[in-house]
Amino acid sequence: QQAAQQQQQQAQQQQQQQQQQQQQQQQQLQQQQQNATASTMIRGAKADAKPRGRMTAYAYFVQTCREEHKKKHPDETVIFAEFSRKCAERWKTMVDKEKKRFHEMAEKDKSRYEMEMQ
C-alpha cells in the first residue's frame, strides 16, 4: 500500500510540474506576443514620420529573384546566405543591358523618395 501511495504522490507531483511548465510556457508566449506587438507599433510610428528609403537597382534585382524563387519553389525554405550569394553572382555576370530595367526601377524610386522628402 505504501508503494502504491508513493507512486500516486509521484504521479501527482509530475502532473503538477507539467502544469506549472505549461503555465510558464503560456506566459512566455504571451509576453513574446506582447513584445512583438509593441515593437511593431514602435516601428510603425517611426515609419510614418519619414518616407520609406529608396531602393537600389541591386535591391530590386534581389526582390525579383526572391519572387521568382517563391513561384518556382513555394514550399522550399531558403537559406538566406546561400540565396544572397547566388543573387550576387548572377548580378555580377549580368550585362548592363540586362541590368537596365532594375536601374530604371531604382531611378523611379529615387524620384519618389525625393518628392516625399520635400
N, C-alpha and C positions, 0 to 999 in steps of 0.2 A: 504493500500500500504506500509506504513512504517513497519508494522508487517511482510509482505512478504519480504521486503528488508532486514530486520534484520535476518529473517530465512535464506535467501540466504547468507548473510555475515557469519552467524554462520556455515552454511554448508561448505562454502569456507574455513573458519578458521579450521574446523575439518579436511577437506581434506589436508590442508597444514600441520597440525600437524601430521596426519597419514603418509604423505610423508616424513616428517622430521624423524619420528620414524623409518620408513623403511630404510631410508638412513643411520641412525645411526646403525641400526642392521646389515646392509650390511657391513658397515665399521668395526664394531666389529668382524664380521665373517671373513672378510679379514685379520684383524690383528691377530686373533687367528690362522688362517691357516698359516700366515707368521711365527708366533712364533713357531708353531708346526714343520714347515719345518726347521727352524733354529735350534731348539733343536735336531731334528733328525740328522741333518748334524753334529752337535757337537758331539752327541753320536756316530755316525758312525765313525768320525775321531778318537775318543778315542778307539773304539773297534779295529780299525786297528793297533793301537800302541802296543797292547799286546793281547795274546790269550784269548779266552773265558775261564772263570773259570771252574773248574771241578765240576761235579755234584755228589751228594751223592747217595747212594742206595735209601734212602727215597725220594729224588727228582725224581729219575727215577720211583719209585712206584707211586708217585702223578701224574706224567706226564702220566703214563699208565692209572691210574684211570680216569683222565680227558678225555683222548682219548676214553676210553670205554663208559664213560658217554655221550660224544658227539654223539657217534654212536647210542646209545640206545635212547637218547632224544635230537635230533638235534635242536628242536625249543625251548627247555626249557632254561630259563635264570637261571644262577647258583648264589646262594648266597655264596660268597667266604668263609666267616667264617664258615658257616654250612658245606660246602663241605670239607673244611680243617679239621674240627673236625671229620667228618666221616672217612676221609682218615687216620687220626692219630689213631682212634680207631681200624680200620681194620689192620693197620700196627702193633699195639701193640699185637693184638690177633693172628697174623700170626706166624707160627713156622719157625725155621731157614731154614728148607728145602724149604719152600715157598719163603723166602726172598733171597735165594741163587742166583737166576738169576739176581736180582737187584744189589746184591753185586758184581757179575761178571761184570755187565754193568758199575758199578762205578769204578771198577779196570781198565777196558779198558779205560775209560775216564781219569782216573788218569794218565795212561801211555801216552795217547795222550797229556795231559796237560804238563806233564814233558818234553816230546820231543819238544813241541812247545816253551817251556820256554828256551831251550838251544840255 
